[in-house]
């Protein structure tokens, strides 16, 4: 298993350290992204290039755009066409497609001559391009669009759920978001409507995305929660709500933030100026002086607010910032690394 790496900054250049604060990849890049599925992307001249955990760049060929690795493959663009590169930097599927999606369950959606189909990891056409749009396979089904209607196909390209919706999203653990007349609801893998489309579709928002088995639902500007069974657990009544994490979700009421559990019961009374998602037993919390710290699931502040900005804990550490300087702290609030 690959050890986690954390982005660091020194003198305006970016590199990476391990979980105990040892520098693994020296700060040398003017831009770098967090590692995802074993790779970061760093800026080399005017291109973003994949970087592995050993600090090696995939430089066999430079592309105009390189995506994120999924299932050991990454989509790449050269001029106006797309193909796929493997983890050794080799062009595994030639650049030939008008559009390309990420691999999921061994297949990726691609378009040729305005029609979408799917290829397998060898580059062979698995489902002939014939749809107006196609999404990712999840649980053996993928959303596709024909004309103005969307439904779901199986890996043979056959409709399992007829195109009866205005839009469809990939499945999440056996449940999928479907849209009718600008509202979203839920269907199961048999096509049964678990939740009638009724919630608002918000721009630049993960409508119906489930975290910890629950999804935020918005109606007439108020926020609530639905379960993957299609039950409206918390009717929309809050001014804002965040994603569930470790059984609790952030809610805002009258300008103050607290948490509810999966039954909708108040677990931590709204009283904070701002707060974040629980991760590794801790959540970001902001005091009324504008400083950030962390609290545990009982609402007890365990790392005192002293930071200008913080991020959720990941692999035992949290990124923090004071006075424009970066750092990482552990779950006890001890510094593991600080920018000089």
C-alpha atoms as one frame of an Amber mdcrd trajectory, in Angstrom:
protein
   0.000   0.000   0.000   1.339   3.426  -0.967   2.107   5.683   1.985   0.208
   8.991   2.005   2.038  12.090   0.838   1.224  15.683   1.733   1.883  18.799
  -0.338   4.317  21.292   1.201   5.542  24.737   0.177   8.910  26.418   0.620
   9.893  29.747  -0.959   6.950  29.553  -3.330   7.830  26.071  -4.630   5.887
  22.885  -3.966   6.958  19.377  -3.005   5.739  16.555  -0.765   6.369  15.090
   2.690   5.280  11.887   4.422   3.041  11.566   7.479   5.889  12.155   9.950
   7.053  15.337   8.261  10.000  13.932   6.307  10.448  15.571   2.900  10.054
  12.906   0.184   9.941  15.107  -2.919  11.852  18.362  -2.570   9.905  21.580
  -3.184  10.759  22.482  -6.788   7.527  22.949  -8.704   5.674  26.240  -9.209
   2.362  24.360  -9.065   1.403  20.947  -7.696  -1.807  19.101  -6.870  -2.548
  16.633  -4.078  -1.895  12.958  -4.800  -4.848  10.951  -6.098  -4.710   7.238
  -6.922  -0.929   7.260  -6.707  -0.219  10.378  -8.772  -0.004  14.130  -8.459
   0.058  16.620 -11.302   2.794  19.274 -11.357   3.423  22.157 -13.708   6.304
  21.735 -16.119   6.646  24.798 -18.339   3.062  25.355 -19.505   1.763  21.785
 -18.998   0.509  19.763 -16.054   2.444  16.468 -15.944   1.750  13.368 -13.773
   4.215  12.760 -10.935   4.418   9.414  -9.116   5.118   8.874  -5.407   8.826
   8.355  -6.120   9.065  11.814  -7.665   9.252  10.524 -11.243   7.550  12.462
 -14.029   5.653  10.690 -16.805   7.426  12.392 -19.679   7.394   9.903 -22.560
   4.994  12.238 -24.308   3.711  15.669 -23.363  -0.020  16.204 -23.795  -2.137
  19.333 -23.834  -4.215  17.953 -20.987  -3.842  14.995 -18.631  -6.736  13.939
 -16.385  -6.720  11.986 -13.140  -5.874   8.299 -12.974  -8.823   5.945 -12.584
  -8.338   2.164 -12.733  -4.674   2.664 -13.731  -5.575   4.695 -16.834  -5.808
   8.429 -17.483  -7.399  10.322 -20.340  -5.081  12.583 -22.324  -5.652  15.212
 -24.999  -3.446  16.005 -27.976  -4.620  18.891 -30.144  -8.397  18.248 -30.254
  -8.504  14.460 -29.815  -8.424  12.189 -26.764  -6.805   8.881 -25.867  -5.541
   7.120 -22.729  -2.154   6.749 -21.036  -1.123   4.028 -18.575   0.803   4.407
 -15.296   4.152   3.986 -17.047   3.524   6.951 -19.297   2.792   4.880 -22.395
  -0.031   5.760 -24.769  -2.186   2.696 -24.124  -5.139   3.742 -26.316  -4.315
   5.976 -29.315  -5.568   9.543 -29.446  -8.684   9.301 -31.630 -11.817  10.300
 -29.713 -13.751  13.580 -29.789 -14.517  13.270 -26.053 -13.401  10.813 -23.381
 -14.523   9.946 -19.844 -12.752   8.193 -16.980 -12.573   4.424 -16.695 -15.024
   2.803 -14.312 -15.660  -0.952 -14.002 -13.313  -1.529 -16.933 -15.114   0.739
 -19.396 -14.883   4.399 -20.403 -17.381   6.533 -22.286 -16.008   8.008 -25.529
 -17.518   9.916 -28.414 -16.836   9.678 -32.130 -18.672  11.683 -34.770 -21.022
  13.068 -32.133 -22.116   9.686 -30.763 -21.127   8.119 -27.438 -20.179   4.523
 -26.739 -17.662   2.692 -24.540 -14.159   1.257 -24.857 -12.411  -1.298 -22.667
  -8.877  -0.938 -21.267  -7.370  -2.473 -24.415  -8.978   0.238 -26.520 -11.487
  -2.130 -28.104 -14.982  -0.751 -28.701 -17.150  -2.553 -26.142 -20.402  -0.689
 -26.867 -20.801   0.887 -30.285 -21.168   4.687 -30.237 -24.898   5.324 -30.609
 -25.958   7.622 -27.782 -26.077  11.406 -27.514 -24.294  11.272 -24.139 -22.980
   8.594 -21.779 -21.775   8.522 -18.160 -19.835   6.115 -15.962 -20.705   2.492
 -15.253 -21.488   1.872 -11.596 -22.937  -1.420 -10.410 -23.121  -2.670 -13.996
 -25.295   0.193 -15.244 -24.468   3.480 -16.971 -26.623   6.540 -17.702 -27.041
   7.435 -21.369 -29.066   9.969 -23.318 -31.036   9.524 -26.507 -32.448  12.745
 -27.864 -34.009  14.586 -24.932 -34.428  11.530 -22.671 -32.078   9.573 -20.419
 -32.059   6.072 -18.964 -29.631   3.293 -18.034 -27.915   0.574 -20.074 -26.063
  -2.598 -19.102 -22.608  -3.624 -20.357 -24.188  -5.066 -23.502 -25.535  -1.638
 -24.417 -29.129  -2.696 -23.731 -31.573  -0.425 -21.931 -32.368  -1.845 -18.507
 -34.171   1.293 -17.385 -35.961   3.022 -20.247 -35.082   6.627 -21.120 -37.919
   8.262 -19.214 -35.989  11.048 -17.513 -34.620  14.453 -18.491 -31.240  13.552
 -17.002 -29.612  10.697 -15.068 -26.490  10.402 -12.928 -24.289   7.339 -12.270
 -25.354   4.956  -9.517 -24.122   5.292  -5.954 -24.327   2.003  -4.045 -27.435
   0.888  -5.896 -29.221   4.261  -5.970 -29.123   6.926  -8.681 -30.249  10.524
  -9.080 -32.762  11.143 -11.878 -34.155  14.466 -13.048 -37.571  15.525 -14.281
 -38.630  19.109 -14.947 -35.640  20.571 -13.130 -36.074  18.518  -9.944 -34.164
  15.466  -8.761 -35.275  12.229  -7.142 -33.945   8.675  -6.739 -34.342   5.301
  -8.476 -33.026   1.864  -7.533 -31.297  -0.547  -9.934 -34.616  -2.058 -10.969
 -35.813   1.366 -12.068 -38.234   1.736  -9.153 -38.767   5.350  -8.176 -37.670
   5.536  -4.537 -38.079   9.271  -4.260 -40.225  11.378  -6.572 -38.220  14.199
  -8.228 -38.873  17.152  -5.948 -35.597  18.760  -4.875 -33.905  21.777  -6.416
 -31.034  21.402  -8.873 -28.340  23.879  -7.874 -25.590  25.049 -10.213 -22.045
  24.010  -9.241 -23.414  21.757  -6.506 -23.254  17.974  -6.009 -27.000  17.433
  -6.207 -27.954  14.121  -4.595 -24.378  12.995  -3.876 -24.342  10.598  -0.936
 -21.871  10.727   1.922 -22.144   8.294   4.807 -25.429   7.073   3.285 -27.098
  10.501   3.285 -27.475  13.319   0.753 -28.219  16.999   1.191 -31.593  17.981
  -0.297 -32.566  21.581  -1.076 -36.077  22.879  -1.528 -37.083  26.542  -1.772
 -33.741  27.636  -0.351 -33.891  25.384   2.704 -31.661  22.356   3.367 -32.474
  18.882   4.657 -31.370  15.262   4.133 -32.525  12.121   2.342 -31.339   8.549
   2.837 -30.348   6.073   0.122 -33.639   4.304   0.781 -35.401   7.420  -0.528
 -36.644   8.545   2.865 -36.718  12.267   3.629 -35.060  11.936   7.022 -34.781
  15.661   7.691 -37.264  17.848   5.773 -35.603  20.971   4.327 -35.667  23.527
   7.155 -32.064  24.659   7.670 -30.399  27.722   6.160 -27.496  25.503   5.059
 -26.349  21.905   5.468 -23.086  20.097   4.814 -22.276  16.493   4.001 -22.511
  13.740   6.584 -19.267  12.408   7.992 -18.931   9.822  10.736 -22.653   9.957
  11.487 -22.962  13.734  11.847 -23.720  16.583   9.444 -23.216  20.324   9.674
 -26.345  22.508   9.712 -26.871  26.254   9.938 -29.773  27.891  11.724 -30.078
  31.639  12.262 -26.443  32.200  11.389 -25.040  29.615  13.796 -23.630  26.175
  13.016 -24.179  22.851  14.755 -24.666  19.168  13.870 -27.472  16.655  13.487
 -27.340  12.858  13.468 -28.896  10.531  10.887 -32.276  10.623  12.609 -32.344
  14.412  12.344 -31.799  14.851  16.071 -29.564  17.726  17.147 -26.241  16.223
  18.246 -24.267  19.449  18.726 -26.293  22.578  19.355 -25.839  25.393  16.789
 -23.511  27.895  18.412 -20.410  28.157  16.244 -19.535  30.912  13.773 -18.698
  28.244  11.174 -17.682  24.587  11.078 -16.827  21.736   8.706 -17.208  18.028
   8.044 -16.164  15.358  10.544 -13.176  13.300   9.491 -11.062  11.016  11.676
 -13.144  12.023  14.687 -12.569  15.771  14.343 -14.250  18.682  12.560 -13.084
  22.202  11.811 -14.703  24.851  13.999 -14.484  28.631  13.780 -14.827  30.913
  16.784 -16.351  34.368  16.812 -12.897  35.939  16.437 -12.490  34.295  13.039
  -9.948  31.681  14.115 -10.193  27.959  13.331  -9.579  24.918  15.521 -11.057
  21.418  15.846 -13.709  19.738  17.969 -14.613  16.113  18.608 -17.996  14.436
  18.033 -19.261  15.555  21.464 -18.731  19.209  20.543 -15.705  19.599  22.791
 -12.983  21.796  21.281  -9.800  19.708  21.409  -7.492  21.881  19.281  -7.961
  25.500  20.231  -8.843  28.016  17.493  -5.585  29.657  16.443  -5.422  29.140
  12.679  -6.491  31.408   9.833  -7.537  28.418   7.696  -7.696  24.636   8.085
  -8.636  21.538   6.089 -10.280  18.280   7.263  -8.002  15.622   8.721  -6.633
  13.109   6.221  -4.339  10.210   7.060  -3.726  11.624  10.534  -2.869  15.208
   9.586  -4.604  18.489   8.851  -3.317  21.294   6.645  -3.404  24.622   8.496
  -2.346  28.193   7.801  -1.241  31.030  10.092  -0.187  34.423   8.783   0.021
  33.100   5.238   2.389  30.267   6.234   1.513  26.601   5.703   1.770  23.795
   8.199   0.412  20.393   9.258  -0.795  19.368  12.708  -1.716  15.965  14.108
  -4.846  15.058  16.053  -3.376  16.440  19.283  -2.636  19.797  17.694   1.140
  19.207  17.567   3.081  20.608  14.623   4.412  17.936  12.275   5.738  20.360
   9.663   5.813  24.161   9.269   6.759  26.389   6.379   9.823  28.422   7.206
